[in-house]
Amino acid sequence: MKLPVVSGSQGIRKAGYELDEQHGSHIILRRNDPPHRRLSVPNHKELAKETLRALIREAGLTVEEFATLL
């Protein structure tokens, strides 16, 4: 499946992650439900495809699951 084009701020938040903190141009997101994963997402207008693919994998999702959340 083809990856959607998303920004850093909208990328993983729809997967149940909320803003934890921000350091410079990176947003640290945390999942409130178990497992309590933390993700560091670059706050860019458009995420690179491989960066987005890695974040989706770290979030424990497939590309198809992520696309349905958008």
N, C-alpha and C positions, 0 to 999 in steps of 0.2 A: 504494500500500500504506500502511496505517496505521502510524504510528510506535509502537514499544513504549514503555512508561513505564520508565525506568531512572534510577538514581542516578548522580551524577558519578563515584563510585569504581568502579562496575561497568561503566559505559558503554562505553568504548573498549578497555579492557584485554583483552577477549576477541579483539580484532582483531590481537593480536601486539604490543601496546604494554606497556611496563613502566615502573614508577615511576622517574623520573629525579631529581626534586626536588619540593619543595613550598614555595610562597610564600603564606602566609596561607591563604585559602580556595580557592586554585587549585593543582591538582595538575599538574605538568609531566610528561608521559609521552613516552617516546622509543621508537621502533621499532628493534630491534637488527638486523633484516634490511634490506637496501637496498630502497627508498630510506629513508634514516635520517630520517624525519620526526619532528618534535616537536609535541606538541599541548598546549595549556593548557586544562584541563578544570576548571570550577567544581565544588567538592566540595559539592554540594547533595543533599538527599534525593531530589529529583526534578528532572531537567533540563527546562527549557522546550523545547517542541517545535522551535522555530526554532534554538535553541542546539544541540540534538541533531542536527538536520538539517545544520547548518553543520559540526559536528565529524565527522559521517559523510562529508561531502564532502571535508573536509581530510584525512581518513584514506585517501581514494582508494577508498571503497566506495560501493555503491548501498544504498538502504534495504533492498532484498531480501537482499543479501549480509549486511548487518549483522543483520537479523532471524534469519537462519539460524545466526549465531554464538551467539545467546543461547540 
